[in-house]
Amino acid sequence: MATRLLVTGGAGFIGSHYVRTLLGPDGPPDAVVTVLDALSYAGNLANLDPVRDHPRLRFVHGDICDADLVDRVMAGQDQVVHLAAESHVDRSLLDAAAFVRTNAGGTQTLLDAALRHGVAPFVQVSTDEVYGSLETGSWTEDEPLRPNSPYAASKASGDLLALAMHVSHGLDVRITRCSNNYGPYQFPEKLVPRFVTLLLEGRKVPLYGDGLHVRDWLHVDDHVRGIEAVRARGRAGRVYNIGGGTSLANRDLVDLLLKACGAGWDRVEHVPDRKGHDRRYSVDASRIRRELGHVPATDLSTGLAATVAWYRDNRAWWEPLCAGRAPQTA
């Protein structure tokens, strides 16, 4: 019997990779996928071109905050994987209301519809940024949430609403919290594609502060395999961290990108630090490894090389998205 799966944000970077994986040769043969996406600036139907004509794919253009539309789309579904989100920290510092609307309000709209129609599990795809910042060690899933940006606070709100729906109504909710993603089809406002595309254009790249902010890097393929493991085998009411296992200071990552693009440090411009910039992230991903057998398969050097090659070979995808852009920090 087919599993009817609603994927919100399925035309975005991570969502489209998840959909392409579901409908690819190694995906579950019974998955019938409905993508709900508002096609905002970071949503792009071209991300779904490899599977656009797949007989088990249906696309719906719409906003997760539209309760009537969400109710109609949710009816007849079996499960939900919720990836739709406003996700860029810098934008959240300028317009927090849009992040609260989508990441908290939109999530509640989806949860209400899922409960009404008996659709579960409901996988809430979140971020390690909800934990805040830490000097040493790694966050487990039991760590208190201490978000430091409007983006992170809005995602934490969505997580708490989902967990409350599980406790109050018994809805099978499962939450994933990932570290920094990279890979093909990522909108060029994030660090890796931003720097790669600027370097490929022969321009300088802007680096915040001293460049010693530390992040754990996760290839998008490893992330979506983790999401799928949680959807298929996870436990209700459970949170699962998904990490890449490779922590780097931003300046060290930039050094790798410069070398991959054949550029030197003369192409780096140091700029003032971002407000509330978290110093260090690190997730303990032992739970998903222990309970679900998920481990990352792509090492950072291999993944970055493949990612740079993809952007070098796919200028037709990213150049229209970068037209007229001003330099931006990461």
C-alpha positions as CSV (number, residue, x, y, z in Angstrom):
1,M,0.0,0.0,0.0
2,A,1.3,3.5,-0.9
3,T,2.4,5.9,1.8
4,R,1.0,9.4,1.0
5,L,3.6,11.8,2.2
6,L,3.3,15.6,2.5
7,V,6.6,17.4,2.2
8,T,6.4,21.2,3.0
9,G,9.2,23.3,1.6
10,G,9.9,20.6,-0.9
11,A,11.2,23.1,-3.5
12,G,13.9,24.4,-1.2
13,F,17.5,23.3,-0.7
14,I,17.0,20.5,1.8
15,G,13.4,19.8,0.9
16,S,14.1,19.2,-2.8
17,H,17.0,16.9,-2.0
18,Y,14.7,14.9,0.3
19,V,12.1,14.7,-2.4
20,R,14.6,13.7,-5.1
21,T,15.9,11.0,-2.6
22,L,12.4,9.7,-1.9
23,L,11.7,9.3,-5.6
24,G,15.1,8.1,-6.6
25,P,16.2,4.5,-7.1
26,D,17.1,4.0,-3.5
27,G,13.9,5.6,-2.1
28,P,10.9,3.8,-0.7
29,P,9.0,2.4,-3.7
30,D,5.6,3.1,-2.0
31,A,6.1,6.8,-1.4
32,V,3.6,9.1,-3.1
33,V,4.8,12.7,-2.5
34,T,2.9,15.9,-2.3
35,V,5.1,19.0,-2.2
36,L,3.6,22.2,-0.6
37,D,5.8,25.2,-1.2
38,A,5.2,28.9,-1.4
39,L,8.1,29.4,-3.9
40,S,9.4,32.4,-2.0
41,Y,12.9,33.7,-2.9
42,A,14.6,30.5,-1.7
43,G,12.1,28.1,-3.2
44,N,12.8,27.0,-6.8
45,L,10.9,24.6,-9.0
46,A,14.1,24.0,-10.9
47,N,15.4,22.1,-7.8
48,L,12.8,19.5,-8.6
49,D,13.6,19.2,-12.3
50,P,15.2,15.7,-12.0
51,V,11.9,14.3,-10.7
52,R,9.4,16.8,-12.0
53,D,7.6,14.3,-14.3
54,H,7.7,11.5,-11.8
55,P,4.3,9.8,-11.6
56,R,4.4,9.8,-7.7
57,L,5.0,13.5,-7.4
58,R,2.4,16.2,-7.0
59,F,3.2,19.9,-6.5
60,V,1.0,22.4,-4.7
61,H,1.9,26.1,-4.7
62,G,0.9,27.6,-1.4
63,D,1.7,29.1,2.0
64,I,1.7,26.9,5.1
65,C,0.0,29.8,7.0
66,D,-3.0,29.5,4.7
67,A,-5.2,27.3,7.0
68,D,-7.9,26.5,4.3
69,L,-5.3,25.4,1.8
70,V,-3.3,23.4,4.4
71,D,-6.5,21.7,5.4
72,R,-7.3,20.7,1.9
73,V,-3.8,19.4,1.2
74,M,-3.5,17.6,4.5
75,A,-6.7,15.6,3.8
76,G,-5.8,12.2,2.4
77,Q,-2.2,12.3,3.5
78,D,-0.6,9.7,5.7
79,Q,2.5,11.4,7.0
80,V,4.2,14.9,7.1
81,V,7.8,16.0,6.8
82,H,7.8,19.7,7.6
83,L,10.8,21.5,6.1
84,A,9.2,24.8,5.1
85,A,10.8,27.7,7.0
86,E,12.3,31.1,6.9
87,S,15.9,30.2,7.6
88,H,18.5,33.0,7.2
89,V,19.7,34.6,10.4
90,D,20.7,37.9,8.8
91,R,17.2,38.3,7.4
92,S,15.6,37.5,10.7
93,L,17.6,40.4,12.3
94,L,15.8,42.8,9.8
95,D,12.3,41.3,9.8
96,A,11.6,38.9,12.8
97,A,7.9,39.0,12.2
98,A,8.1,37.0,9.0
99,F,10.1,34.3,10.8
100,V,7.6,34.1,13.6
101,R,4.7,34.0,11.1
102,T,6.1,31.0,9.1
103,N,8.2,29.1,11.6
104,A,5.8,29.3,14.6
105,G,2.4,30.2,13.1
106,G,2.8,28.1,10.0
107,T,4.0,25.1,12.0
108,Q,1.0,25.4,14.3
109,T,-1.3,25.5,11.2
110,L,0.2,22.3,9.9
111,L,0.0,20.6,13.3
112,D,-3.7,21.5,13.7
113,A,-4.5,20.1,10.3
114,A,-2.5,16.9,10.9
115,L,-4.3,16.3,14.2
116,R,-7.7,17.0,12.6
117,H,-7.0,14.5,9.8
118,G,-5.1,11.9,11.8
119,V,-1.9,12.4,9.8
120,A,1.2,11.0,11.6
121,P,4.1,10.8,12.1
122,F,4.7,14.5,11.8
123,V,8.5,15.1,11.4
124,Q,9.5,18.6,12.4
125,V,12.8,19.5,10.7
126,S,14.7,22.0,12.9
127,T,18.2,23.3,13.6
128,D,20.9,23.1,16.2
129,E,20.7,26.9,16.5
130,V,17.8,26.5,18.9
131,Y,20.4,25.5,21.6
132,G,22.2,28.8,21.4
133,S,26.0,28.8,21.8
134,L,28.4,26.8,23.9
135,E,32.1,27.0,24.7
136,T,32.9,23.3,25.1
137,G,31.3,20.0,24.7
138,S,28.3,19.1,22.6
139,W,24.5,19.5,23.0
140,T,22.4,16.4,23.6
141,E,18.7,16.5,22.7
142,D,17.9,17.1,26.4
143,E,19.7,20.5,26.4
144,P,17.5,23.5,27.3
145,L,16.7,25.8,24.4
146,R,18.5,29.1,24.5
147,P,18.2,30.7,21.0
148,N,20.1,33.9,20.3
149,S,18.6,35.1,17.0
150,P,15.0,35.7,15.9
151,Y,15.4,32.8,13.4
152,A,16.5,30.4,16.1
153,A,13.8,31.6,18.5
154,S,11.1,31.1,15.9
155,K,12.4,27.6,15.1
156,A,12.5,26.8,18.8
157,S,8.9,28.0,19.1
158,G,7.9,25.6,16.3
159,D,9.7,22.7,18.1
160,L,7.9,23.5,21.4
161,L,4.5,23.7,19.7
162,A,5.1,20.3,18.1
163,L,6.1,18.7,21.4
164,A,3.1,20.3,23.1
165,M,0.9,18.8,20.5
166,H,2.4,15.4,21.2
167,V,1.9,15.7,25.0
168,S,-1.6,17.4,24.8
169,H,-3.1,15.4,22.0
170,G,-1.0,12.4,21.5
171,L,0.1,13.3,18.0
172,D,3.1,11.3,16.8
173,V,5.6,14.2,16.4
174,R,9.3,13.6,15.8
175,I,11.9,16.4,15.7
176,T,15.3,16.5,13.9
177,R,17.9,19.2,14.7
178,C,20.7,19.4,12.2
179,S,24.0,21.1,12.1
180,N,25.1,23.4,9.2
181,N,24.2,21.9,5.8
182,Y,26.0,22.3,2.5
183,G,25.7,20.7,-1.0
184,P,24.2,21.3,-4.4
185,Y,21.1,23.5,-5.0
186,Q,21.7,25.6,-1.9
187,F,20.4,29.2,-2.3
188,P,23.5,31.4,-2.5
189,E,22.9,33.4,0.7
190,K,24.4,30.7,2.9
191,L,28.1,30.6,3.7
192,V,29.3,27.8,1.3
193,P,27.3,28.7,-1.8
194,R,27.7,32.4,-1.1
195,F,31.5,32.2,-1.0
196,V,31.8,29.7,-3.8
197,T,29.7,31.7,-6.2
198,L,31.5,35.0,-5.3
199,L,34.9,33.3,-5.9
200,L,33.7,31.9,-9.2
201,E,32.7,35.4,-10.2
202,G,36.2,36.7,-9.3
203,R,34.9,38.8,-6.4
204,K,35.9,39.2,-2.8
205,V,34.2,37.3,0.0
206,P,33.2,38.9,3.3
207,L,34.1,37.1,6.6
208,Y,32.5,38.1,9.9
209,G,34.8,39.3,12.7
210,D,37.8,37.2,13.5
211,G,36.4,34.1,11.6
212,L,36.8,31.9,14.7
213,H,33.1,31.0,15.0
214,V,32.9,27.2,15.0
215,R,30.3,25.1,13.1
216,D,29.7,21.4,12.5
217,W,29.3,20.7,8.8
218,L,26.8,18.2,7.4
219,H,26.3,17.2,3.8
220,V,22.7,17.6,2.7
221,D,22.6,13.9,1.6
222,D,23.6,12.8,5.1
223,H,20.9,15.1,6.5
224,V,18.1,13.8,4.4
225,R,19.1,10.2,5.1
226,G,18.8,11.1,8.8
227,I,15.4,12.7,8.2
228,E,14.2,9.6,6.4
229,A,15.5,7.3,9.2
230,V,13.5,9.4,11.8
231,R,10.4,9.3,9.6
232,A,10.6,5.5,9.0
233,R,11.9,4.3,12.4
234,G,11.9,7.1,14.9
235,R,9.9,7.3,18.2
236,A,7.0,9.5,18.9
237,G,7.8,12.6,21.0
238,R,11.5,12.1,20.4
239,V,14.2,14.6,19.3
240,Y,17.1,13.5,17.2
241,N,20.2,15.6,16.5
242,I,21.8,15.1,13.1
243,G,25.5,16.1,12.9
244,G,28.2,15.8,10.3
245,G,31.0,15.1,12.8
246,T,33.3,17.7,11.4
247,S,33.7,21.0,13.3
248,L,35.6,23.9,11.8
249,A,36.2,27.5,12.5
250,N,34.7,29.7,9.7
251,R,38.2,30.9,8.6
252,D,39.3,27.3,8.2
253,L,36.3,26.5,6.1
254,V,37.0,29.6,4.0
255,D,40.6,28.4,3.5
256,L,39.3,25.1,2.1
257,L,36.9,27.0,-0.2
258,L,39.6,29.4,-1.4
259,K,41.9,26.4,-2.3
260,A,39.0,24.6,-4.0
261,C,38.3,27.7,-6.1
262,G,42.0,28.4,-6.8
263,A,42.0,31.7,-4.9
264,G,44.1,33.2,-2.1
265,W,43.4,35.2,1.1
266,D,43.7,38.4,-0.8
267,R,40.1,37.7,-1.9
268,V,38.8,37.8,1.7
269,E,37.5,41.0,3.3
270,H,37.0,41.0,7.1
271,V,33.8,42.8,8.1
272,P,32.3,43.7,11.5
273,D,30.7,40.8,13.3
274,R,26.9,40.1,13.1
275,K,24.7,41.0,16.1
276,G,24.2,38.1,18.5
277,H,26.5,35.9,16.5
278,D,26.7,32.5,18.2
279,R,30.4,31.5,18.8
280,R,30.2,27.8,18.6
281,Y,27.8,25.0,17.8
282,S,28.3,21.3,18.4
283,V,25.7,18.6,18.5
284,D,25.9,15.1,20.1
285,A,24.4,12.9,17.4
286,S,24.9,9.6,19.3
287,R,21.1,9.0,19.8
288,I,20.3,8.8,16.1
289,R,23.3,6.6,15.5
290,R,22.5,4.3,18.5
291,E,18.7,4.1,18.0
292,L,18.3,4.3,14.2
293,G,21.8,3.3,12.9
294,H,22.3,6.6,11.1
295,V,25.9,7.8,10.5
296,P,27.2,10.5,8.1
297,A,28.8,9.0,5.0
298,T,30.3,12.0,3.2
299,D,33.5,13.4,4.6
300,L,33.9,17.2,4.4
301,S,36.8,17.3,1.9
302,T,35.0,15.0,-0.5
303,G,31.7,16.8,0.0
304,L,33.1,20.3,-0.5
305,A,35.0,19.3,-3.6
306,A,31.8,17.9,-5.1
307,T,29.8,20.9,-4.1
308,V,32.3,23.4,-5.6
309,A,32.3,21.3,-8.8
310,W,28.5,21.4,-8.9
311,Y,28.4,25.2,-8.7
312,R,31.2,25.5,-11.3
313,D,29.2,23.3,-13.7
314,N,25.7,24.8,-13.0
315,R,26.1,28.5,-13.5
316,A,22.7,28.6,-15.3
317,W,21.1,27.6,-12.0
318,W,22.7,30.2,-9.7
319,E,23.7,33.1,-11.8
320,P,20.1,34.4,-12.2
321,L,19.7,34.2,-8.4
322,C,22.8,36.3,-7.9
323,A,22.1,39.0,-10.4
324,G,22.6,42.5,-9.0
325,R,23.5,41.2,-5.5
326,A,25.6,43.3,-3.1
327,P,28.4,41.7,-1.1
328,Q,27.0,39.9,2.0
329,T,28.6,38.3,5.0
330,A,28.1,34.7,6.1
